[in-house]
Amino acid sequence: MSTKKFSLSRRNFLKLCGAVGGSLAITGTATIGLKSVEAVQAQDDGITVVPTAGRNNCGGCCVIKAHVKDGTIVKLSTDSEPDAPESPQVRACVRGRGYRKTFLSPDRLKYPLKRVGERGEGKFERITWDEAVETIARETKRIKETYGPGSRYVNYAWGYSGAIHPMNLAKRLLALDGGYLDFYNSYSSAATTYATPYTYGTTATGNTPDDFVNSKLIILWGHNPAETIFGSLMMYYLKRAKEAGTKIIVVDPRYSATAAALADDWIALRPTTDNALMDAMAYTIITENLHDQAFLDKFCVGFDEAHMPEGIDGKESYKAYILGEKDGIAKTPEWAAKITGVPANRIRQLGREYATMKPAALLQGFGPQRHAYGEQPVRGGTVLAALTGNVGIKGGSASGAGYTDRHGVGSVPIGKNPFNGKIPCFLWTEAVQNGVGMNKRDHGLTGVAKLTSNIKMIWNMSGQCLLNQHGDINKTIEILKDTGKCEFIVCSDIFMTPSAKFADILLPGTTVFEEDNMRSPWNSGDYICSMSKAIEPPFECRFEYYWMMEVADKLGIKDKFTEGHETMYDWCKAVYAGMKAKKPELPGYEEFRKRGIFKWAHSEPQVAFEKQIKDFEHNPFPTPSGKIEIFSRRLYDLNQPAEIPAIPKYIKSWEGPEDPLIEKYSLQLIGWHYGRRSHSTHDNNPWMEEVGRQEMWMNPVDAQKRHIKNGDRVEVFNDRGKMQIFVKLTPRIMPGVVAVPQGGWYTPDGKGTDTRGAINILTNLKPTPLAKGNAQHTNLVEVKAL
């Protein structure tokens, strides 16, 4: 098999991706379809165009069309339907346009493998599918019989996105076989999903993006949709808002791609200090009488002494906290300036702008809630929205999680899990080490009072949270290497990723081009895409459903597992039929597959809590009080005020700017979602290195102190690990902060130092106090030139 290489200039690559014009056809010889073929020019003789869609967990779901000739994908194109404001095109970004190079690589896993070296060493030997299935079925049965069903765990994994998801298929199989330890939360949004309901009773707090045009002001707080995507059309609607005259402010330690594209103003603040800025904004709004007192009186609990829950001292109110009536510290802009690094006059101005430029939308990204006390900025944003009366109106935003629920896609049912125990997904390593010692208060264990076993078996289906995307890589390696702890790990993936190296049985999966599925973007969105099979799986690659059927057969549950659906096409058709029964406007399944996308049309945006604001008597908020809970009695009753206060407030963070450890490690390290990758997906695509090199951002002020020059190779380190990475000196990041794009594949040298810039070699396993979510943006480090 030929694997001839060819080089591509940056401009030609961007031209290939449609960024500077031009088609998606490549001239020359390329490694595609797992064999070398002469790329097709303009002619389409003998070509079949198969609609599919983005499978990345990037937030978007772009239209991708595979042009197939003689069983090989020769080029890709994207959405070509009419582009109109009421129905914009869903075009692929650079990641989607690079699918062919990523997924049809000769580096694909090709055959089932079993570990022959030390776990994590990456030494495997080829086995047959029969042996793989037999081993998985035998270990699944043995571990259940030895330790109980709660010893089996399906790891959080979103390297593949679709209605029929490998992770959920594994849960379905184990549920039918007696149960498994389940998880809740996500690595993306644990704190916001958990904390937002304490204010509103739900996470569905967002107006749909087509409402942005009605805002006079939009604050993007730690939000970078230009790179995270966050729904394929979010940037489109933000651009429409800007064209309509909406002022856009970005609050972020970095001058992100979103700030560069959209921002009228950039406010840089120190990581973990978001609530100090929010508190000082509230101080300005309250003391200058810019708050909406009538709104607060009617719809809210806990703003002031007159509206506290029965039996609660008025000094526990939000207003009393902001004015310093209890702790003696007024949360003035001057107070916040020392903490955040934002000048006091700019804090005061931001508070005034948000209160007076109504309607205004404070849209929170997921970055700030992945900090040590990530629940606090989530609730802080919701309180600012209530304070200014921006809830339930067009152009406003209730803030918080910001999810919408206008549409959705069905999925294969998991079924009832006979084992009731659940853990936060970030604490699976704790459950491997000390599952029997986990409890609700300290570890977020739910469903059972106590686990009867540690995790002894892990199913890791198409995901990198087994190692690369999890916290503290060195500690995680130590846990995974010990086969006396977790006794069996089965992984399915398409590459030998850092996580896949820790499998005992490693299986070759399929790509988006090789199987049927369907999906929608994050936050449901107003469209769904078909992901239709374009080519046959290469070598012995198989979608997880097919080998799981064989495992189910050996466990005696095949008929229940399949429900008569022998193929992915069968399942897609069944799931789609369930959707169509609820949404009769959907076309027939074959018509949907042929077109590749269905878009809903709406004449008006969806506004969260509009019914409550217009008719509160008949539509209370879904909280215990029926009102917006600025003060949460539920949090108060937890009796952990230092870390889980009843009102949102600034809490000094471990490994934050006020931690004494900053004397030893003087730089705050954060990660960000890179335009060239979706989490860790595409990091092994060499073309993407031209789009964006794996490099750390550093302010020139910090570099000068360390005698570091632009482009230097540096070592970044703390007590948890070391990594080497190139440095980019730029004023686009505030002094005292460095940023590494997350998702680089962990690549250690002989001494355990990462050489690729895998940020989790430096992150922590310590969770947030309430949600028990991952705080992977809270890290103190030092940097030195090599």
Sequence and secondary structure as in RCSB ss.txt:
>XXXX:A:sequence
MSTKKFSLSRRNFLKLCGAVGGSLAITGTATIGLKSVEAVQAQDDGITVVPTAGRNNCGGCCVIKAHVKDGTIVK
LSTDSEPDAPESPQVRACVRGRGYRKTFLSPDRLKYPLKRVGERGEGKFERITWDEAVETIARETKRIKETYGPG
SRYVNYAWGYSGAIHPMNLAKRLLALDGGYLDFYNSYSSAATTYATPYTYGTTATGNTPDDFVNSKLIILWGHNP
AETIFGSLMMYYLKRAKEAGTKIIVVDPRYSATAAALADDWIALRPTTDNALMDAMAYTIITENLHDQAFLDKFC
VGFDEAHMPEGIDGKESYKAYILGEKDGIAKTPEWAAKITGVPANRIRQLGREYATMKPAALLQGFGPQRHAYGE
QPVRGGTVLAALTGNVGIKGGSASGAGYTDRHGVGSVPIGKNPFNGKIPCFLWTEAVQNGVGMNKRDHGLTGVAK
LTSNIKMIWNMSGQCLLNQHGDINKTIEILKDTGKCEFIVCSDIFMTPSAKFADILLPGTTVFEEDNMRSPWNSG
DYICSMSKAIEPPFECRFEYYWMMEVADKLGIKDKFTEGHETMYDWCKAVYAGMKAKKPELPGYEEFRKRGIFKW
AHSEPQVAFEKQIKDFEHNPFPTPSGKIEIFSRRLYDLNQPAEIPAIPKYIKSWEGPEDPLIEKYSLQLIGWHYG
RRSHSTHDNNPWMEEVGRQEMWMNPVDAQKRHIKNGDRVEVFNDRGKMQIFVKLTPRIMPGVVAVPQGGWYTPDG
KGTDTRGAINILTNLKPTPLAKGNAQHTNLVEVKAL
>XXXX:A:secstr
         HHHHHHHTTTTS  S   SEEEETTEEEE   S  TT EEEEEE  SSSS   EEEEEEETTEEEE
EEE  S  BTTB      HHHHTHHHHHT TTS  S EEE SSTTS  EEE  HHHHHHHHHHHHHHHHHHH GG
GEEE    SS SSS HHHHHHHHHHHTT  BEEES TTTHHHHHHTHHHHSSS     GGGGGG SEEEEES  H
HHH SSTTHHHHHHHHHHTT EEEEE SB  HHHHHH SEEE   TT HHHHHHHHHHHHHHTT S HHHHHHHE
ESSSGGG  TT  GGGSHHHHHHTTTTS    HHHHHHHH   HHHHHHHHHHHHHS SEEEEE SSGGGSTTTH
HHHHHHHHHHHHTT TTSTT    TT    S           S   EEEGGGHHHHHHHGGG  HHHH  BSSSS
 SS   EEEEES STTTTTSS HHHHHHHHH TTTS EEEEEESS  TTGGG SEEEE   GGGS EEE  TT  
SEEEEE   S   TT   HHHHHHHHHHHTT HHHHHTT  SHHHHHHHHHHHHHHH TTS  HHHHHHH EEE 
  SS   TTHHHHH TTTS  SSTTSSEESS HHHHTT  TTTS SS      TTSTTSGGGGTS EEEEEE  T
T BTTBTTT TTHHHH   EEEE HHHHHHTT  TT EEEEEETTEEEEEEEEE TTB TTEEEEETT    B T
TS BSS  GGGS    B TTT  B TT EEEEEEE 
